[in-house]
Amino acid sequence: MNRLFVNKLILGLSTLSAVIGIGFLFWILITLSYKGITSIHWSTFTNDLVEGGIRNLLVGQFTMAILASFLAVPLGMMAGIYLREYGHGSKLASVIRNLSDVMMSAPSIVIGVFVFALLVDPFGGYNGWAGIVALAIMMIPIIISTTDNMLALVPKELREAGIALGGSKHKIILQIVIKAAKVGITTGILLSFARIIGETAPLLFTSANNQFFTMDLNGQFPSLTVSIYNLATYPDEASRELAWAASFILTMIVLCINLIGRFVIRNKK
Amino acid sequence: MSGKLFRNFSFLSATLSFFLLVGIFAILFTYAQDAMHAFGIDFLFNETWEADEDDEGGVFGGFIPIVGTLLSTIIAMVIATPLAMGIAIFLTEIASPKISKGVSVAIELLAAIPSIIYGMWGLFYFAPIVQKTVGGDGVGLLTAGIVLAIMIIPFMASITRDSMNTTPLVLKESAYAMGATKFEVIKDVIMPYAKGGIIGSIILALGRALGETMAVAFLIGSVMSLPHRITDPTTSIPVLLANNFAEAQDLEMSAMYYLALVLFVVSFVIISAAKFYFFGKKAK
C-alpha cells in the first residue's frame, strides 16, 4: 500500500509543480497586461521619453538589436558552418564549440563591463556602437549553436549529391546545405533576436540611455529596457505608469517574435 | 566568393569565440590590476567598501556582494530544483502528449520573458506579498531568491525533460512489466539513466542564477550590508556592477573590474564543469 501512496504523492506533487509554473506565467502576464494596457495612451507611441512617451526608445532598441543582428548573424553562421562543414570532427572545432557554449552562458553584465573597457572608456563616453557590439556578443554564440545543430540535421546524401554533380565545397554549402537548413536557422535567428531585444544589463553602461530621439550612434542611445529600469525606480506615478506600458509592449514584442519563430518550424513540418 | 576566401572567413568567425573569451579575461584582469595589487586575495573576504573623501583611494572588499550572490543563488536553487524536476516529470511521464506540448510552450514562454520584466513584476507584485507573509522590507534576499527561482525553472525543466526523454522505452516497459509503479520507474530507471543531463541542467541553471542582473537588481535591495535574516536587503556582484560601475573612479573602478573577473571566472568554471563532466563530450 505504502509504495502506491508514495507513487500518488510524487505524481501529485509533479503535477502541482507544473500548475505552479503555469500559474506564475499567467500571474505575470495578467498583471503585466492589466497594468500595461491601462497605462498606454496614444501619446505613449507618438512622444519621446522626454515628453512621457516611448517612441524614441522603441526606435533605439530596435535599431541596436537589428544592427547587432547584422553583425552577429553572418559571423555566427559562418562560425557554425566552419564547425559543421569544414572542421567537423577536428579537435579545434570541438574546442571552439565548447568555448562558444560557455560564452552563451557568460553573465551579460560582464559583457557590458568588457565592452565598456573596450569601446566606451577609450572613446570618452557612452555610444550606440558599444551597445550594438555588446548585444552582438550576446547573440553570436546562440547563432553559432543553432547553425551548427541545424546543419547537423541535413542528410549527408544531399552533400554527396552535390559533390557528385561536381559542385565545389562552398557552393554546396551555400546552395544546398544552407537551403536545406533554412527554416531551422531562421527560427534560431528569430529566437536569439527575441532574446537580445529584451536585454538590459549589457546596455547599462555601453549605450546607456537618451531621452531624445536620435539616430546618432556616436552618442548615448535611447533604450527601452534601460528606461524601464530607470523609470520604475522614480517615485512619481507617471514614470511608473510609463514603465508598465513599456514593460507590457516589450513583453508582447518578445513573446510575438518567439511565437512566430515556433510557428515557422511547425509550418514546415 | 571563391572557395578559399569563404573557408578562411568561416574559420576566422569560428575563432572569434575563442578570442572573445580570452579578450574578456585579459581586459578584466588588466583593469583589475590596481585593486589586485592593493588588496590581493583578501579582497574576497573583506567586507569594507569605502571610498576616501577625495574619491581617489579607499578600502574595497568584495565580501558582501559575493555573499549576496551566493545566498540569493542558493535560495533560488533550493526552490527551483524540486519544482523543475516535478515539471519535467509531469511533461515526460504524466501528461498526455497534447497537454505536455501545451505546457512545454507555456514553460518556454516563461523563459522568454526578459529579466527586467521579472524585476518589475517582482518589485510591485511579489515583494509586497513576501513582506506581508514573512516580514521584512519586501525587497531582500528571499524575494530576490524566489523570483530568481521562477526565472531559472523553465530553463532547468526543459533540459531535464530532454534528458529524461532519452530513456529508451524498452527499459521503462521492462520495469512496468515487473510491477513497478510510475514513481519507481522514474526513480530507478529514468533518473539513473538521465542523471548526467539532470545534474548538468542544475549546474547550468546555477551559472545563470549567479550572473543574473536585472531581476535581482530590482529585488535584492542594493545595500552594502551583510544580511542577518533571510528577508534582509543586501547586494550581489551583478547588481553592484549595474548600479555603481559607471560612476566609480580609479581604485573603486578597478575593484569593480576585480568583482567582474571573479564572477566571470566562477561562471566559466561552473559552465565548463557542467559541459565536460555531465553532458560529456557529445560526438555529434
Interface residues (C-beta under 8 A of the other chain):
Chain A: R3 L4 V6 N7 I10 L11 L13 S14 T15 L16 S17 A18 I20 G21 I22 F24 L25 W27 I28 T31 L32 K35 P74 L75 G76 M78 A79 I81 Y82 L83 E85 Y86 G87 A93 S94 V95 I96 N98 L99 S100 D101 V102 M103 S105 A106 P107 S108 I109 V110 I111 G112 V113 F114 F116 A117 L118 I137 I140 P141 I144 D148 N149 A152 S168 K169 H170 K171 I173 L174 L191 A194 R195 G198 E199 T200 A201 L204 F205 A208 T225 I228 Y229 A232 A243 W244 S247 L250 T251 V254 L255 N258 L259 R262
Chain B: M1 S2 G3 F6 R7 F9 S10 F11 L12 S13 A14 T15 L16 S17 F18 L20 L21 G23 I24 I27 L28 Y31 P82 L83 A84 M85 G86 I87 I89 F90 L91 E93 I94 A95 V103 V105 A106 I107 E108 L109 L110 A112 I113 P114 S115 I116 I117 Y118 G119 M120 W121 L123 F124 Y125 I150 I153 P154 A157 T181 K182 F183 E184 I186 L204 G207 R208 L210 G211 E212 T213 M214 A217 F218 P238 L241 A242 F245 A246 M256 Y257 A260 L263 F264 S267 F268 I271 S272 K275 F276 K281 K284
